[in-house]
Amino acid sequence: MADLPIAAITRIAKANGAERVSKDAAEALVKVAEDYIGQVAKEANKLAAHAGRKTIKAEDIEMALEN
């Protein structure tokens, strides 16, 4: 089961030009988004740990996205 709501992903797709989004397309977008978020969070966690912190900060996310 996905953690991100399909309705929110559908709204994002429509806000970015999609006229209609099928259920299977929305589910695929949810999977891709969750995988991407997981990768960024994993890298940000490494950066936070390197800085001696357990808490991920916005700066960790920004640095993770630069890599």
Backbone as JSON, one array per atom type, in Angstrom:
{
  "sequence": "MADLPIAAITRIAKANGAERVSKDAAEALVKVAEDYIGQVAKEANKLAAHAGRKTIKAEDIEMALEN",
  "N": [[0.84, -1.19, 0.0], [0.46, 2.22, -0.76], [1.99, 5.18, 0.6], [1.66, 7.83, -0.08], [-1.12, 9.83, -0.99], [-3.23, 8.98, -3.69], [-4.99, 10.82, -4.82], [-3.79, 13.3, -4.29], [-1.48, 13.13, -5.84], [-2.63, 12.95, -8.35], [-3.8, 15.51, -8.5], [-1.47, 17.06, -8.56], [-0.35, 16.22, -10.99], [-2.34, 17.14, -12.75], [-2.19, 19.87, -12.24], [0.11, 20.38, -13.5], [-0.37, 20.25, -16.16], [-1.62, 17.88, -17.13], [-4.54, 16.67, -18.55], [-6.25, 14.56, -17.97], [-5.87, 11.79, -15.76], [-5.17, 8.46, -15.55], [-6.1, 5.77, -13.32], [-4.13, 3.77, -13.09], [-1.92, 5.14, -14.05], [-1.68, 7.17, -12.13], [-1.1, 5.59, -9.89], [1.37, 4.59, -10.7], [2.83, 6.96, -10.76], [2.78, 7.57, -8.02], [4.37, 5.48, -7.02], [6.85, 6.05, -8.25], [7.34, 8.6, -7.17], [7.47, 8.02, -4.41], [9.67, 6.31, -4.37], [11.66, 8.07, -5.23], [11.61, 10.04, -3.18], [12.38, 8.41, -1.08], [15.03, 7.79, -1.82], [16.24, 10.34, -1.73], [15.83, 10.98, 0.97], [17.35, 8.98, 2.18], [19.96, 9.65, 1.39], [20.09, 12.22, 2.52], [19.91, 11.52, 5.2], [22.36, 10.25, 5.58], [24.02, 12.48, 5.31], [23.21, 14.02, 7.49], [23.96, 12.31, 9.59], [26.71, 12.31, 9.2], [27.22, 14.89, 9.98], [26.87, 14.6, 12.63], [24.29, 14.47, 13.6], [20.95, 13.3, 14.35], [18.7, 14.18, 13.28], [17.2, 15.05, 10.25], [17.73, 17.9, 8.36], [16.55, 20.76, 6.44], [18.7, 21.69, 4.98], [20.18, 19.39, 4.62], [18.57, 17.96, 2.87], [18.67, 19.69, 0.67], [21.41, 19.53, 0.04], [21.57, 16.82, -0.54], [20.1, 16.72, -2.86], [21.78, 18.0, -4.59], [23.72, 16.18, -5.17]],
  "CA": [[0.0, 0.0, 0.0], [1.22, 3.46, -0.9], [1.85, 6.16, 1.67], [1.17, 9.07, -0.67], [-2.48, 9.68, -1.51], [-3.36, 9.04, -5.15], [-5.69, 12.06, -5.19], [-2.83, 14.4, -4.28], [-0.61, 12.95, -7.01], [-3.46, 13.31, -9.51], [-3.89, 16.98, -8.52], [-0.17, 17.58, -8.99], [-0.24, 15.97, -12.43], [-3.25, 18.05, -13.44], [-1.66, 21.23, -12.09], [1.26, 20.49, -14.39], [-0.78, 20.15, -17.54], [-2.36, 16.68, -17.5], [-5.98, 16.89, -18.58], [-6.82, 13.43, -17.25], [-4.85, 10.85, -15.27], [-5.81, 7.18, -15.25], [-5.76, 5.23, -12.01], [-2.84, 3.07, -13.14], [-0.87, 6.17, -14.2], [-1.53, 7.81, -10.82], [-0.41, 4.63, -9.04], [2.77, 4.56, -11.15], [3.44, 8.22, -10.28], [2.96, 7.42, -6.58], [5.53, 4.6, -6.82], [8.05, 6.8, -8.65], [7.54, 9.68, -6.19], [7.9, 7.43, -3.15], [11.05, 5.83, -4.57], [12.53, 9.26, -5.28], [11.66, 10.6, -1.83], [13.18, 7.48, -0.28], [16.45, 7.97, -2.18], [16.68, 11.64, -1.22], [15.86, 10.88, 2.43], [18.48, 8.13, 2.55], [21.18, 10.46, 1.22], [20.03, 13.28, 3.53], [20.2, 10.9, 6.49], [23.81, 10.08, 5.61], [24.61, 13.8, 5.53], [22.92, 14.4, 8.88], [24.8, 11.47, 10.44], [28.08, 12.81, 9.04], [27.29, 16.12, 10.76], [26.67, 14.25, 14.04], [22.89, 14.68, 13.96], [19.97, 12.27, 14.02], [17.59, 14.88, 12.64], [17.43, 15.57, 8.9], [17.33, 19.29, 8.2], [16.33, 21.17, 5.06], [20.0, 21.81, 4.32], [20.57, 18.04, 4.23], [17.8, 17.67, 1.67], [19.23, 20.49, -0.43], [22.7, 18.97, -0.33], [21.31, 15.51, -1.15], [19.62, 16.95, -4.22], [22.91, 18.46, -5.41], [24.54, 15.02, -5.54]],
  "C": [[0.88, 1.24, 0.0], [0.97, 4.38, 0.29], [1.31, 7.49, 1.15], [-0.23, 8.87, -1.22], [-2.53, 9.88, -3.03], [-4.01, 10.35, -5.58], [-4.72, 13.24, -5.24], [-1.91, 14.33, -5.49], [-1.37, 13.32, -8.27], [-3.59, 14.82, -9.63], [-2.59, 17.6, -9.01], [0.0, 17.4, -10.49], [-1.12, 16.93, -13.22], [-2.77, 19.5, -13.36], [-0.46, 21.47, -13.01], [0.91, 20.13, -15.83], [-1.54, 18.9, -17.96], [-3.85, 16.97, -17.46], [-6.7, 15.81, -17.78], [-5.68, 12.5, -16.87], [-5.57, 9.55, -14.9], [-5.35, 6.69, -13.88], [-4.4, 4.55, -12.03], [-1.68, 4.05, -13.33], [-0.61, 6.86, -12.86], [-0.79, 6.89, -9.86], [1.07, 4.53, -9.4], [3.5, 5.82, -10.68], [3.7, 8.16, -8.78], [4.21, 6.59, -6.31], [6.82, 5.35, -7.13], [8.36, 7.88, -7.61], [8.05, 9.12, -4.86], [9.33, 6.9, -3.24], [12.03, 6.99, -4.54], [12.7, 9.88, -3.9], [12.53, 9.71, -0.93], [14.67, 7.63, -0.55], [17.0, 9.27, -1.62], [16.8, 11.58, 0.3], [17.05, 10.04, 2.9], [19.79, 8.91, 2.46], [21.22, 11.58, 2.27], [20.35, 12.73, 4.91], [21.7, 10.67, 6.64], [24.51, 11.41, 5.92], [24.39, 14.26, 6.97], [23.81, 13.61, 9.84], [26.26, 11.94, 10.38], [28.29, 14.09, 9.86], [27.05, 15.86, 12.25], [25.25, 14.46, 14.51], [22.05, 13.47, 13.61], [18.81, 12.87, 13.23], [18.01, 15.37, 11.26], [16.9, 16.99, 8.85], [17.16, 19.61, 6.72], [17.65, 21.25, 4.31], [20.53, 20.45, 3.88], [19.85, 17.63, 2.94], [18.38, 18.4, 0.48], [20.56, 19.92, -0.91], [22.52, 17.6, -1.0], [20.85, 15.68, -2.59], [20.73, 17.43, -5.15], [23.75, 17.28, -5.9], [23.95, 14.26, -6.69]]
}
